Amino acid sequence: MRAYAARARDACSPVTRRARPVLTSRWTRFFLVFIIGLAAGYLGLLAGGRYVTPVGPADVQLSLHPSLHGGTTLKLPPLGSLQLDTHGGPVSLEARLTDLRPDQAKKLIEDETALDRLTDHIAGQLRHGIAELLLRAVLIGLATSFVASLLLFRSWRRALLGLGSAAAGLVALTLVTWGTFNPQSIAEPRYTGLLANAPQVVGDARSIVERFSAYRAQLARLVGNISELYATTSTLPTYEPDPSTIRVLHVSDIHLNPAAWNVIKSVSTQFKVDVVIDSGDLMDHGSKPEDKFADEISDLKVPYVYVRGNHDSKQTQKAVARQKNAIVLDDTTREVAGLRVYGLGDPRFTPDKSTRDDYVGADQLRAEGLRHAERLRGGGDLPDLVVTHDPTEGEGFSGVAPMILAGHTHARSTKLLPTGSRLFVQGSTGGAGLRGLEHEQPTPIELSVLYFSRASHRLQGWDDLRLGGLGLTSAQIERHLEPAPDRAVKPQPPATSPPASPTSPFPSEFPSDWPSRTPSPTTSPSRTPTRTPSPG
C-alpha cells in the first residue's frame, strides 16, 4: 500500500507543482477574498433586510429577498398580492401586512378629518420604514462581510479588503436599482389572489349540479372582491371614472358556460363599463334549445355588441338580436357609447366534433377580411373598432381601424400590426365551456376591460382579468398601458391583383355557405388546401 501511495504522489507531484503558483499567487488570493466578501455581504444584506413598521392602523413587515428580476410585492393575506415591476437587480422588496389594529381602524372610519390626513401620514411612515430597512440591511451586510473575511483568512488586511468588496457590491446594486427604476410600474400592477371558498367540483353528477349555482355566486363575489382591492391599491389617473374615458368589456368564446354571466355582471359593475363586446362563440352547437342561454344578456345594464362565431348559427344570431340591449353586427357599423364599431360574423359554421377541424384555410379567411376592408375604405367613414371572431380574418382589416378585436383561439394575445393597428385576441370567457376540461388543466376564464379616450377614441390601456377554470382557485388582474395611443395608422398596401371575390375552394358559393371541409382538388392534384385548426 505504501508503494502505491508513493507512486500516486510521484504521479501527482508535477500537477501539484504547476497548480501551486496559481493557487498561491497574489491575484488569486485577492480574487478569493473579493468573492468571499461580496457573497458574505449579499447574504448579510438579505438576513438583515427585515423590518416591521407601523402604517396607519396596521403593521407592515418589509423584507428583502433574492431575485433574478427584482420588483416589489405587496402581500395582503388572505386576499392576495400585487406585483410591481419597480426595478431590476438581484434583490426584490416585499411588504406584507402582518397585523391590523381594529380599534384604530374604527376611529379612522368614524373620524372623516383623520381619514383625510391618513394618506400623507401613511406615505411618511412607509418612507421612514423603507429607510430604516435599507440602513439596517446595509450595516448588517457590511458587518457580515468583515467578520466572514476575518474568520476565514485570519488577517485584518484581508478582512478590510472583504469589507471593501461588499461596499463596492452595494454601490453597484444601488446603481442598478436606480438605473432600472420604473415609476410607471405603479400604473401597471399585477394582482394574484385565492378563491379560498370555492366549492370543490367533485363527486357525482347530482352534487355538481346542486353546487354549481353556489360556485357561480362565489365566483362573482371573488371578482367583486379582487376588483375592489385592485381599484383601491392601484390608480390610473387617465382612467378616472369621468366623461373622458370610455370603458369597454371585451369577452369571447363563452361556449354556453352559465358561470360566465356572473363574472361579466360583476366586472361590468365593478369597473363601470359602458359597453360589452362579444367576439363570438356564445353557443356550443348553435341549436334552437341553446337560444334561451342568450336571455341572460338582457340582465346586463349596458349595451351588448355581438358578432357571430363559428359555433353560432344564424338562429343564434337572431336569439341575441331579440334581447333589448343587444346590438348584432354582421357587416354593419354602429355607434355605441361614443365609439364607431364595425362587426363581421364568422363565415363558417362548424358546431360539432365531426366538423371541428374545418378546412377553410387562413388564406380564405384573410381574403374575406380584405374584401370587406376594401368596402369599408370605399365608404370613407372608417370605424374606431373592428370586431371579428377569427383573428386571421381580423388581420385583413389592418390599417382600417386602430383597434381590431377577435377571439376563437381560447388564448389571449395582442400585437401591433405593421400598419399601426392593434390586434387584440381574447381568451375564453367561458373557460371554453365543457371543452375546457379536455386538457390536463382547465382553460382559464379570461376577459379584459379596455379604456378609450372619449376625445380621440384611441385605446389608452387595459386590464386583463383571469380566473382559474372550473374548480381552480387562482385569480389575477394585470394592467397594461398603450405605449403610443396616438400613433398613426396607415392603410395596408393593396394587393397587386386583388380578387373580385374571396379566394375560396368553393368559388361558386358565398362564404356563409362554405362546407366545413374542402373537396379534393381536381385541377391541381399537387396542391393541398391550407388548414387552420379550430380550437372549438
Residue pairs with C-beta under 8 A, 6 or more apart in sequence:
22 28
29 158
30 161
33 149
33 153
33 158
33 161
33 162
33 165
34 161
34 162
34 165
35 165
36 148
36 149
36 152
36 153
36 162
37 145
37 146
37 148
37 149
37 161
37 162
37 163
37 164
37 165
37 166
38 145
38 165
38 166
38 168
38 169
40 144
40 145
40 147
40 148
40 149
40 162
40 166
41 141
41 142
41 144
41 145
41 165
41 166
41 167
41 169
41 170
42 90
42 141
42 166
42 169
43 141
43 144
44 137
44 140
44 141
44 142
44 143
44 144
44 145
44 166
45 64
45 91
45 137
45 138
45 140
45 141
45 170
46 64
46 65
46 66
46 91
46 137
47 140
47 144
48 136
48 137
48 138
48 139
48 140
48 141
48 144
49 62
49 63
49 64
49 65
49 91
49 133
49 136
49 137
50 61
50 62
50 63
50 64
50 133
50 136
51 61
51 62
51 63
51 129
51 132
51 133
51 136
52 59
52 60
52 61
52 62
52 98
53 59
53 60
53 62
53 125
53 126
53 128
53 129
53 132
53 133
54 60
54 125
55 122
55 125
55 126
55 129
56 104
56 108
56 118
56 121
56 122
56 125
57 100
57 101
57 102
57 104
57 105
57 108
58 97
58 98
58 99
58 100
58 101
58 105
59 97
59 98
59 99
59 100
59 101
60 95
60 96
60 97
60 98
60 126
60 129
61 95
61 96
61 98
62 93
62 94
62 95
62 129
62 130
62 133
63 93
63 94
63 96
63 133
64 91
64 92
64 93
64 94
64 133
64 137
65 91
65 92
65 93
65 94
66 90
66 91
66 92
67 89
67 90
67 91
67 92
68 90
69 85
69 88
69 92
70 85
70 86
70 87
70 88
70 89
70 90
70 91
70 92
70 177
70 180
71 83
71 84
71 85
71 86
71 87
71 92
71 93
71 185
72 83
72 84
72 86
72 87
72 92
72 93
72 94
72 95
72 185
73 81
73 82
73 83
73 84
73 92
73 93
73 94
73 95
74 81
74 82
74 84
74 94
74 95
74 233
75 81
75 94
75 95
75 96
75 97
76 82
76 97
76 229
76 233
77 96
77 97
78 194
78 196
79 193
79 225
79 226
79 229
80 191
80 192
80 193
80 194
80 226
80 229
80 475
81 191
81 192
81 193
82 189
82 190
82 191
82 230
82 233
82 234
83 189
83 190
83 192
84 185
84 186
84 188
84 189
84 190
85 182
85 185
85 188
86 93
86 181
86 182
86 185
86 186
87 176
87 177
87 180
87 181
87 182
88 176
88 177
88 180
89 173
89 176
89 177
89 180
90 173
91 173
91 177
93 130
107 114
108 114
108 115
108 118
109 115
138 170
141 166
141 170
142 163
142 166
142 167
142 170
144 166
145 162
145 163
145 165
145 166
146 159
146 160
146 162
146 163
146 166
147 159
148 162
149 158
149 159
149 161
149 162
149 163
150 156
150 158
150 159
150 162
153 159
153 162
184 481
186 234
187 234
187 235
187 236
187 461
187 479
187 481
188 478
188 479
188 480
188 481
189 230
189 233
189 234
189 477
189 478
189 479
190 476
190 477
190 478
190 479
191 226
191 229
191 230
191 475
191 476
191 477
191 478
192 474
192 475
192 476
193 222
193 225
193 226
193 229
193 474
193 475
193 476
194 473
194 474
194 475
195 218
195 219
195 222
195 467
195 468
195 472
195 473
195 474
195 475
196 473
197 218
198 215
198 218
198 219
198 222
198 471
198 472
198 473
199 211
199 214
199 215
199 218
200 471
201 208
201 211
201 212
201 215
201 470
201 471
202 208
202 471
212 258
212 259
215 259
215 470
215 471
216 258
216 259
216 261
216 262
217 262
219 259
219 262
219 263
219 467
220 262
220 263
220 265
220 266
221 266
222 467
222 475
223 262
223 263
223 266
223 267
223 270
223 465
223 467
223 475
224 266
224 269
224 270
226 475
226 477
227 266
227 267
227 270
227 271
227 477
228 270
230 463
230 477
231 270
234 479
236 451
236 461
236 479
236 481
238 244
238 245
238 451
238 453
238 460
238 461
239 245
239 247
239 451
239 460
239 461
241 272
243 454
244 453
244 454
244 455
245 451
245 452
245 453
245 454
245 460
246 274
246 275
246 337
246 338
246 339
246 451
246 452
246 453
246 454
246 457
247 271
247 272
247 273
247 274
247 275
247 449
247 450
247 451
247 452
248 273
248 274
248 275
248 276
248 277
248 337
248 339
248 385
248 449
248 450
248 451
248 452
249 264
249 267
249 268
249 271
249 273
249 275
249 276
249 277
249 447
249 448
249 449
249 450
250 277
250 279
250 405
250 424
250 426
250 447
250 448
250 449
250 450
251 260
251 264
251 276
251 277
251 278
251 279
251 426
251 429
251 447
252 278
252 279
252 280
252 281
252 309
252 389
252 406
252 407
252 408
252 426
252 427
252 428
252 429
253 279
253 280
253 281
253 309
253 407
253 408
253 410
253 426
253 427
253 428
253 429
253 430
253 432
253 536
254 260
254 278
254 281
254 282
254 428
254 429
254 430
254 433
255 281
255 282
255 283
255 284
255 311
255 428
255 430
255 431
255 432
255 433
255 434
255 435
255 436
255 536
256 282
256 283
256 284
256 290
256 293
256 430
256 433
257 430
257 431
257 433
258 293
258 296
259 430
259 431
259 445
259 470
260 429
260 430
260 431
260 445
261 296
261 299
263 429
263 445
263 447
263 467
264 276
264 300
264 429
264 447
265 299
265 300
267 273
267 447
267 449
267 465
268 276
268 300
268 301
268 302
271 449
271 463
273 302
273 449
274 302
274 303
274 337
274 338
275 302
275 303
275 304
275 305
275 336
275 337
275 339
276 300
276 302
276 303
276 304
276 305
277 305
277 341
277 385
277 387
277 405
278 304
278 305
278 306
278 307
279 307
279 309
279 387
279 388
279 389
279 405
279 406
279 407
279 408
279 426
280 306
280 307
280 308
280 309
280 310
280 311
280 312
280 345
280 346
280 388
280 389
280 407
280 408
281 309
281 310
281 311
281 312
281 389
281 407
281 408
281 536
282 293
282 294
282 306
282 309
282 311
282 312
282 316
282 320
283 290
283 293
283 311
283 312
283 313
283 316
283 351
284 290
284 311
284 351
284 433
284 434
284 435
285 311
285 351
285 352
286 311
286 312
286 313
286 315
286 316
286 349
286 351
287 313
287 315
287 351
288 315
290 316
291 315
291 316
291 319
294 316
294 319
294 320
294 322
294 323
294 326
295 323
297 304
297 306
297 320
297 323
297 325
297 326
298 323
298 324
298 325
298 326
300 325
301 325
302 325
302 337
303 325
303 326
303 327
303 336
303 337
304 320
304 323
304 325
304 326
304 327
305 326
305 327
305 329
305 334
305 336
305 341
305 343
305 387
306 317
306 320
306 326
306 327
306 328
306 329
306 343
307 328
307 329
307 330
307 343
307 344
307 345
307 346
307 387
307 388
307 389
308 314
308 316
308 317
308 328
308 330
308 345
308 346
308 389
309 345
309 346
309 389
309 407
309 408
310 346
310 348
310 349
310 350
310 351
310 358
310 389
310 390
310 408
310 534
311 349
311 350
311 351
311 536
312 345
312 346
312 349
313 349
313 351
317 328
317 330
317 345
320 326
320 328
321 328
327 334
327 336
328 343
329 341
329 342
329 343
329 344
329 345
329 387
330 343
330 344
330 345
331 343
331 344
331 345
331 372
332 342
332 343
333 340
333 341
333 342
333 343
333 376
333 381
333 383
334 340
334 341
335 341
338 454
338 457
339 384
339 385
339 452
339 457
340 381
340 382
340 383
340 384
340 385
340 457
341 383
341 384
341 385
341 386
341 387
342 376
342 383
342 385
342 386
342 387
342 400
342 401
343 386
343 387
343 388
344 369
344 372
344 386
344 387
344 388
344 393
345 389
346 388
346 389
346 390
346 393
346 408
347 360
347 365
347 368
347 393
347 511
347 512
347 514
348 358
348 360
348 511
348 514
348 516
349 512
349 516
350 356
350 358
350 516
350 534
355 516
355 517
356 534
356 536
357 531
357 533
357 534
358 516
358 517
358 532
358 534
359 505
359 516
359 517
359 518
359 529
359 531
360 504
360 505
360 514
360 516
360 518
360 532
361 518
361 529
361 530
361 531
361 532
362 392
362 530
362 532
363 503
363 530
364 502
364 503
364 504
364 505
364 511
364 514
364 530
365 390
365 392
365 393
365 396
365 532
366 392
366 393
366 395
366 396
367 396
367 499
367 502
367 503
367 504
368 393
368 396
368 502
368 511
369 388
369 392
369 393
369 394
369 395
369 396
369 397
370 396
370 495
370 498
370 502
371 396
371 499
371 501
371 502
372 396
372 397
373 396
373 397
373 398
373 399
373 400
373 492
374 494
374 498
376 382
376 383
376 397
376 400
377 400
377 491
382 400
382 401
383 400
383 401
384 401
384 402
384 403
384 452
384 457
385 401
385 403
385 404
385 405
386 394
386 397
386 400
386 401
386 403
386 404
386 405
387 404
387 405
387 406
388 394
388 397
388 404
388 405
388 406
389 406
389 407
389 408
390 406
390 408
390 532
391 404
391 406
391 407
391 408
391 409
391 423
391 425
392 532
393 406
394 404
394 405
394 406
394 423
395 404
395 417
395 423
397 404
397 421
398 404
398 417
398 418
398 419
398 421
398 423
398 492
399 417
399 419
399 420
399 421
399 489
399 490
399 491
399 492
400 421
400 491
400 492
401 421
401 489
402 420
402 421
402 422
402 457
402 458
402 459
402 487
402 489
403 421
403 422
403 424
403 450
403 459
404 417
404 421
404 422
404 423
404 424
405 424
405 426
406 423
406 424
406 425
406 426
407 425
407 426
407 427
407 428
408 425
408 534
408 535
409 425
409 427
409 535
410 427
410 428
410 432
410 436
410 443
410 535
410 536
411 425
411 427
412 425
412 426
412 427
412 446
412 448
412 464
412 466
413 425
414 422
414 423
414 424
414 425
415 422
415 423
416 422
416 423
417 423
419 489
419 490
419 491
419 492
420 487
420 488
420 489
420 490
421 489
422 459
422 482
424 448
424 450
424 462
426 446
426 447
426 448
427 443
427 444
427 445
427 446
427 447
427 466
428 436
428 443
428 444
428 445
428 446
429 445
429 446
429 447
430 436
430 445
431 442
431 443
431 444
431 445
431 469
431 470
432 443
432 535
432 536
433 536
435 443
435 536
436 442
436 443
436 469
436 470
437 469
437 470
441 469
441 472
442 468
442 469
442 470
442 471
442 472
443 469
444 466
444 467
444 468
444 469
444 472
444 474
445 466
445 467
445 468
445 469
446 464
446 465
446 466
446 467
447 465
448 462
448 463
448 464
448 465
449 462
449 463
449 465
450 459
450 462
451 459
451 460
451 461
451 462
451 463
452 458
452 459
452 460
453 460
453 485
456 485
456 486
458 482
458 485
458 486
459 482
459 485
460 481
460 482
460 485
461 479
461 480
461 481
461 482
462 479
462 480
462 482
463 477
463 478
463 479
463 480
464 476
464 477
464 478
464 479
464 480
465 475
465 476
465 477
466 474
466 475
466 476
466 477
466 478
467 474
467 475
467 476
468 474
468 475
501 507
502 511
504 511
504 514
505 514
505 518
505 519
505 521
505 529
506 513
506 514
506 515
506 518
518 529
521 527
521 528
521 529
